């Protein structure tokens, strides 16, 4: 079964450093997403990406964050100047379409710990 | 997006059928109802989706009454491995808006 893969599984970084979280979406999917989940809280939408540009972003996704599809397979989330409150699980997801009955496939997540 | 309400937690025992009901009074005509499952430290996983009446797959059944203002996820004969958080989502249009979900605890 095709799956979304994320690397690394766990990233520890010092406050103020930049991190890049990597994702390989399912190959025939066209829509890509990043979500985050702070420990004990709900899954929160960050950004959606289609046709090499951001299609929608949440209030959380401020100038500190950026996304990129540097090649035909990878999809990355960059967090500049990390803060303690950025510590969370970050999930990448992909879907074939983005209509009413979207089925999104999630990766296993990257646990980001900012110290 | 329609707001959803579901119980915060439920307990069950192995072998029982579990029904989790979600209310979505403001569901729009075009909205589908989708359920996801999340195990600790893992990403959410799609379980089932429906528009009306009943949908069944190898994992669960989804019952949707005629007015579509609620839906019930039915898990037959649960096992310990079904312990997870279950999310009801309505009208996602691509991005998914998760609520707090229902934390299901299955006991031996």
Interface residues (C-beta under 8 A of the other chain):
Chain A: X4 X31 X33 X35 X42 X43 X44 X45 X48 X55 X56 X89 X91 X93 X95 X98 X99 X100 X101 X102 X103 X104 X105 X106 X107 X108 X109 X111
Chain B: X30 X31 X32 X34 X38 X41 X42 X43 X44 X45 X46 X49 X51 X87 X91 X92 X93 X94 X95 X96 X97 X98 X99 X100 X101
